[in-house]
């Protein structure tokens, strides 16, 4: 026996929850079906860049984000010797009308989930339903589910089905059964969080080193977590490695596999190995993506977020693009109704935009600034950087990424709202 919905969303991650809130704002009924038996705040830190913060602002969520996240004030780069390379303002300090947040992924998901329950009702998210596939006819689409134990659950019919079920999406596999394995970038990463005293501006996003010798991304994601002014610091270590780690976001990592590369990183602004050793737990993950798809849509089914465009996490932009997908799709459905034409319009716009981001993340994300310095200095200390590489050249790398990702200050301010 099946029930009937207007829009069924598969997956209660950042993309799925944002879509539910956006559809509710547009006056469109929906329900989310989530594989996990319960939603728990998993993961580590992410950044919500201004283009995504704008969308969350239009949903009225910035006050809640301010309670749990850190408004990033600067992005700052160092080489592996701790020497300053480049700095630029971030968020409001950079002239955006919306902030940039460094935040725990679980905190962001919790803010979204609480808003969904408050606005759409306590039954808006149905847990313990893993979608195994979908079938459709001229009038509707039917999602098929199993329980966490693998038992068949009742089907759910809908006018439209939106797959927000992440990098292991069953519905992506249904659309592209012959798709190859994930594309490994040649880099593995390890991630963790530790309570630490504030450093630099107390709201700095640091990128340091380079992949050939070890690269770090470090930033605070919660303020005053210990009642003494300490922050929860998120760190990511990345090193080239011919052998990819297993593609599992929750897989534990081992210090001995990466810490030796950073053992001498005792800088005046941060003792990096001490920070790493202070972490409660460490996770490992391969830096992988998938080649961009030509289309995400088949009839009444479309993909969104990581299910649509899994990308190498090097531009702080994966969650942001999922948020933008959700808002753009809700806008199309509001304008054109719950039609396959609306899905096609969404598909055309967002496939093109995210394809550029996926490919740029492979070659020239913001941390390409570090690659440029590493290659021109040979990884050695420098007396003066300017004769080797100019600040203008490094600024151009950053500006190009903002343009590709759709969040240069002027362009973002000028763009009409999706809803």
Helices and strands as residue ranges (DSSP letters): E 3-10, H 14-25, E 30-33, E 45-48, H 50-58, H 62-68, E 70-71, E 74-78, E 84-89, G 91-94, E 101-104, H 105-120, E 125-126, E 130-136, E 141-146, E 152-163, H 170-175, E 183-196, E 204-210, E 214-222, E 231-240, G 255-257, G 259-262, H 272-277, E 282-289, E 301-303, H 306-309, H 318-336, H 340-363, H 368-377, H 391-405, H 409-414
